Amino acid sequence: MAHVINTASTGFNLFARIRGFVENTKQAWDLNAEYKRTFAELDSLENRELADIGVRRCDIAEISRIHVYGH
């Protein structure tokens, strides 16, 4: 099996790396905020309301994770 490594020399672009880091961090914070919002919303429901939609209280964290992160 042959491997090809493409190393185009674009130089060391510190600002692009910092910008990418900031964007990734903001995206992670946004996803975390959505997870917390989803979790809190489901957690605020009463057991009877959860049962009506087919959710067990112990599954709230997993449902919130799947809703936000998709896996």
LUMVOZA-317677 format. One record per atom (N, C-alpha, C, O): residue number from 1; residue in three letters; chain; atom name; x, y, z. Coordinates in steps of 0.2 Angstrom, whole numbers. Each point is the difference from the previous one (the first is absolute). Layout:
BEGIN
> n,res,chain,atom,u,v,w
> NUM,ALA,A,CA,X,Y,Z
...
//
This chain:
BEGIN
> n,res,chain,atom,u,v,w
> 1,MET,A,N,4,-6,0
> 1,MET,A,CA,-4,6,0
> 1,MET,A,C,4,6,0
> 1,MET,A,O,5,1,4
> 2,ALA,A,N,-6,4,-9
> 2,ALA,A,CA,4,6,0
> 2,ALA,A,C,-3,5,3
> 2,ALA,A,O,-6,1,0
> 3,HIS,A,N,10,4,4
> 3,HIS,A,CA,-3,5,3
> 3,HIS,A,C,3,7,-3
> 3,HIS,A,O,6,0,-2
> 4,VAL,A,N,-10,4,0
> 4,VAL,A,CA,2,7,-2
> 4,VAL,A,C,-1,5,5
> 4,VAL,A,O,-5,1,3
> 5,ILE,A,N,10,3,-2
> 5,ILE,A,CA,0,5,5
> 5,ILE,A,C,1,7,-4
> 5,ILE,A,O,5,1,-3
> 6,ASN,A,N,-10,3,3
> 6,ASN,A,CA,0,6,-3
> 6,ASN,A,C,2,6,5
> 6,ASN,A,O,-4,1,4
> 7,THR,A,N,10,1,-5
> 7,THR,A,CA,2,5,5
> 7,THR,A,C,1,7,-4
> 7,THR,A,O,6,2,-1
> 8,ALA,A,N,-11,2,0
> 8,ALA,A,CA,1,6,-3
> 8,ALA,A,C,3,5,5
> 8,ALA,A,O,-4,1,5
> 9,SER,A,N,9,2,-6
> 9,SER,A,CA,3,5,4
> 9,SER,A,C,-4,6,0
> 9,SER,A,O,2,4,-5
> 10,THR,A,N,-6,-2,10
> 10,THR,A,CA,-4,6,0
> 10,THR,A,C,3,4,5
> 10,THR,A,O,-2,6,2
> 11,GLY,A,N,7,-8,2
> 11,GLY,A,CA,3,4,5
> 11,GLY,A,C,-4,-1,7
> 11,GLY,A,O,-5,-4,0
> 12,PHE,A,N,8,7,5
> 12,PHE,A,CA,-3,-1,6
> 12,PHE,A,C,-5,6,1
> 12,PHE,A,O,2,6,1
> 13,ASN,A,N,-8,-7,-1
> 13,ASN,A,CA,-5,5,0
> 13,ASN,A,C,-3,0,7
> 13,ASN,A,O,-5,-4,1
> 14,LEU,A,N,8,7,4
> 14,LEU,A,CA,-2,0,7
> 14,LEU,A,C,-7,3,1
> 14,LEU,A,O,-4,-3,4
> 15,PHE,A,N,2,8,-8
> 15,PHE,A,CA,-7,3,1
> 15,PHE,A,C,-5,-4,-2
> 15,PHE,A,O,-6,-1,3
> 16,ALA,A,N,7,-3,-9
> 16,ALA,A,CA,-5,-5,-2
> 16,ALA,A,C,-1,-5,5
> 16,ALA,A,O,-6,-3,1
> 17,ARG,A,N,11,0,2
> 17,ARG,A,CA,0,-5,5
> 17,ARG,A,C,-4,2,6
> 17,ARG,A,O,-4,-3,3
> 18,ILE,A,N,5,10,-1
> 18,ILE,A,CA,-3,2,6
> 18,ILE,A,C,-7,1,-1
> 18,ILE,A,O,-5,-1,4
> 19,ARG,A,N,3,4,-10
> 19,ARG,A,CA,-7,1,-2
> 19,ARG,A,C,-4,-7,-1
> 19,ARG,A,O,-5,0,3
> 20,GLY,A,N,9,-5,-5
> 20,GLY,A,CA,-3,-6,0
> 20,GLY,A,C,-2,-3,7
> 20,GLY,A,O,-5,-3,1
> 21,PHE,A,N,10,4,3
> 21,PHE,A,CA,-1,-2,7
> 21,PHE,A,C,-6,4,3
> 21,PHE,A,O,-4,-4,4
> 22,VAL,A,N,4,10,-5
> 22,VAL,A,CA,-6,4,3
> 22,VAL,A,C,-6,-2,-3
> 22,VAL,A,O,-5,-1,4
> 23,GLU,A,N,4,0,-10
> 23,GLU,A,CA,-6,-3,-3
> 23,GLU,A,C,-2,-7,2
> 23,GLU,A,O,-6,-1,2
> 24,ASN,A,N,11,-3,-1
> 24,ASN,A,CA,-2,-7,3
> 24,ASN,A,C,-2,1,7
> 24,ASN,A,O,-5,-4,2
> 25,THR,A,N,8,8,2
> 25,THR,A,CA,-2,1,7
> 25,THR,A,C,-7,3,0
> 25,THR,A,O,-4,-3,5
> 26,LYS,A,N,3,8,-9
> 26,LYS,A,CA,-7,3,0
> 26,LYS,A,C,-5,-6,-2
> 26,LYS,A,O,-6,0,3
> 27,GLN,A,N,7,-4,-8
> 27,GLN,A,CA,-4,-5,-2
> 27,GLN,A,C,-2,-5,6
> 27,GLN,A,O,-5,-2,1
> 28,ALA,A,N,11,0,2
> 28,ALA,A,CA,-1,-4,6
> 28,ALA,A,C,-4,3,6
> 28,ALA,A,O,-4,-4,2
> 29,TRP,A,N,5,10,-1
> 29,TRP,A,CA,-4,3,5
> 29,TRP,A,C,-8,1,-2
> 29,TRP,A,O,-4,-1,4
> 30,ASP,A,N,3,2,-10
> 30,ASP,A,CA,-7,0,-3
> 30,ASP,A,C,-3,-6,1
> 30,ASP,A,O,-6,-1,2
> 31,LEU,A,N,9,-5,-4
> 31,LEU,A,CA,-2,-6,0
> 31,LEU,A,C,-2,-2,8
> 31,LEU,A,O,-5,-3,1
> 32,ASN,A,N,10,5,3
> 32,ASN,A,CA,-1,-2,7
> 32,ASN,A,C,-6,4,3
> 32,ASN,A,O,-4,-3,4
> 33,ALA,A,N,3,9,-6
> 33,ALA,A,CA,-6,4,2
> 33,ALA,A,C,-6,-3,-2
> 33,ALA,A,O,-5,-1,3
> 34,GLU,A,N,5,-2,-10
> 34,GLU,A,CA,-6,-3,-2
> 34,GLU,A,C,-2,-7,3
> 34,GLU,A,O,-5,-1,2
> 35,TYR,A,N,11,-2,0
> 35,TYR,A,CA,-1,-6,4
> 35,TYR,A,C,-3,1,7
> 35,TYR,A,O,-5,-3,2
> 36,LYS,A,N,7,8,1
> 36,LYS,A,CA,-2,2,7
> 36,LYS,A,C,-7,2,-1
> 36,LYS,A,O,-4,-1,5
> 37,ARG,A,N,2,5,-10
> 37,ARG,A,CA,-7,3,-1
> 37,ARG,A,C,-5,-6,-1
> 37,ARG,A,O,-5,0,3
> 38,THR,A,N,7,-5,-7
> 38,THR,A,CA,-4,-6,-2
> 38,THR,A,C,-1,-4,7
> 38,THR,A,O,-5,-2,1
> 39,PHE,A,N,11,1,2
> 39,PHE,A,CA,0,-4,6
> 39,PHE,A,C,-5,3,5
> 39,PHE,A,O,-4,-3,3
> 40,ALA,A,N,5,10,-2
> 40,ALA,A,CA,-5,3,5
> 40,ALA,A,C,-7,0,-2
> 40,ALA,A,O,-4,-1,5
> 41,GLU,A,N,3,2,-11
> 41,GLU,A,CA,-7,0,-2
> 41,GLU,A,C,-3,-7,1
> 41,GLU,A,O,-6,0,3
> 42,LEU,A,N,9,-5,-5
> 42,LEU,A,CA,-3,-7,2
> 42,LEU,A,C,0,-2,7
> 42,LEU,A,O,-5,-3,3
> 43,ASP,A,N,10,6,1
> 43,ASP,A,CA,0,-2,7
> 43,ASP,A,C,-5,4,4
> 43,ASP,A,O,-2,-2,5
> 44,SER,A,N,-1,7,-8
> 44,SER,A,CA,-5,4,3
> 44,SER,A,C,-7,-3,0
> 44,SER,A,O,-4,2,3
> 45,LEU,A,N,4,-7,-8
> 45,LEU,A,CA,-7,-3,-1
> 45,LEU,A,C,-1,-5,6
> 45,LEU,A,O,5,-3,3
> 46,GLU,A,N,-11,2,-1
> 46,GLU,A,CA,-2,-5,5
> 46,GLU,A,C,0,-7,-3
> 46,GLU,A,O,0,-1,-6
> 47,ASN,A,N,1,-4,11
> 47,ASN,A,CA,0,-7,-3
> 47,ASN,A,C,-5,-2,-4
> 47,ASN,A,O,1,-3,-5
> 48,ARG,A,N,-7,6,6
> 48,ARG,A,CA,-6,-2,-4
> 48,ARG,A,C,1,3,-7
> 48,ARG,A,O,-2,-4,-5
> 49,GLU,A,N,4,10,5
> 49,GLU,A,CA,1,3,-7
> 49,GLU,A,C,5,-4,-4
> 49,GLU,A,O,0,-1,-6
> 50,LEU,A,N,6,-1,10
> 50,LEU,A,CA,5,-4,-4
> 50,LEU,A,C,-3,-6,-2
> 50,LEU,A,O,2,-3,-6
> 51,ALA,A,N,-6,-1,10
> 51,ALA,A,CA,-3,-6,-2
> 51,ALA,A,C,-4,1,-6
> 51,ALA,A,O,-1,-5,-4
> 52,ASP,A,N,-3,11,4
> 52,ASP,A,CA,-4,1,-6
> 52,ASP,A,C,4,0,-7
> 52,ASP,A,O,-3,-2,-5
> 53,ILE,A,N,9,4,5
> 53,ILE,A,CA,4,1,-6
> 53,ILE,A,C,5,-6,0
> 53,ILE,A,O,4,0,-5
> 54,GLY,A,N,-5,-5,9
> 54,GLY,A,CA,4,-6,0
> 54,GLY,A,C,8,1,2
> 54,GLY,A,O,4,-3,-2
> 55,VAL,A,N,-3,7,7
> 55,VAL,A,CA,7,2,2
> 55,VAL,A,C,0,-2,8
> 55,VAL,A,O,-4,2,4
> 56,ARG,A,N,9,-6,-3
> 56,ARG,A,CA,2,-1,7
> 56,ARG,A,C,5,5,3
> 56,ARG,A,O,4,3,-4
> 57,ARG,A,N,-5,-1,10
> 57,ARG,A,CA,4,5,3
> 57,ARG,A,C,7,-1,-1
> 57,ARG,A,O,5,4,-1
> 58,CYS,A,N,-3,-11,2
> 58,CYS,A,CA,7,-2,0
> 58,CYS,A,C,3,1,-7
> 58,CYS,A,O,6,0,-1
> 59,ASP,A,N,-10,1,-4
> 59,ASP,A,CA,2,1,-7
> 59,ASP,A,C,1,7,-3
> 59,ASP,A,O,2,1,-6
> 60,ILE,A,N,-4,4,11
> 60,ILE,A,CA,0,7,-2
> 60,ILE,A,C,7,2,-3
> 60,ILE,A,O,1,3,-5
> 61,ALA,A,N,5,-5,9
> 61,ALA,A,CA,6,2,-2
> 61,ALA,A,C,2,-3,-7
> 61,ALA,A,O,3,4,-4
> 62,GLU,A,N,-4,-10,3
> 62,GLU,A,CA,1,-3,-7
> 62,GLU,A,C,-4,3,-6
> 62,GLU,A,O,3,1,-5
> 63,ILE,A,N,-9,0,7
> 63,ILE,A,CA,-5,3,-5
> 63,ILE,A,C,3,7,-2
> 63,ILE,A,O,0,2,-6
> 64,SER,A,N,2,2,11
> 64,SER,A,CA,3,7,-1
> 64,SER,A,C,6,-1,-4
> 64,SER,A,O,1,5,-4
> 65,ARG,A,N,3,-9,6
> 65,ARG,A,CA,7,-1,-4
> 65,ARG,A,C,-1,-2,-7
> 65,ARG,A,O,3,3,-5
> 66,ILE,A,N,-8,-7,3
> 66,ILE,A,CA,-1,-2,-7
> 66,ILE,A,C,-3,5,-3
> 66,ILE,A,O,1,2,-6
> 67,HIS,A,N,-6,2,9
> 67,HIS,A,CA,-3,6,-3
> 67,HIS,A,C,5,5,-3
> 67,HIS,A,O,0,3,-5
> 68,VAL,A,N,5,-2,10
> 68,VAL,A,CA,5,6,-2
> 68,VAL,A,C,6,-3,-4
> 68,VAL,A,O,1,3,-5
> 69,TYR,A,N,2,-8,7
> 69,TYR,A,CA,6,-3,-3
> 69,TYR,A,C,-1,-5,-6
> 69,TYR,A,O,4,-1,-4
> 70,GLY,A,N,-10,-2,4
> 70,GLY,A,CA,-2,-4,-5
> 70,GLY,A,C,2,-7,1
> 70,GLY,A,O,0,-4,-5
> 71,HIS,A,N,3,2,10
> 71,HIS,A,CA,3,-7,1
> 71,HIS,A,C,0,-1,8
> 71,HIS,A,O,2,-6,1
//
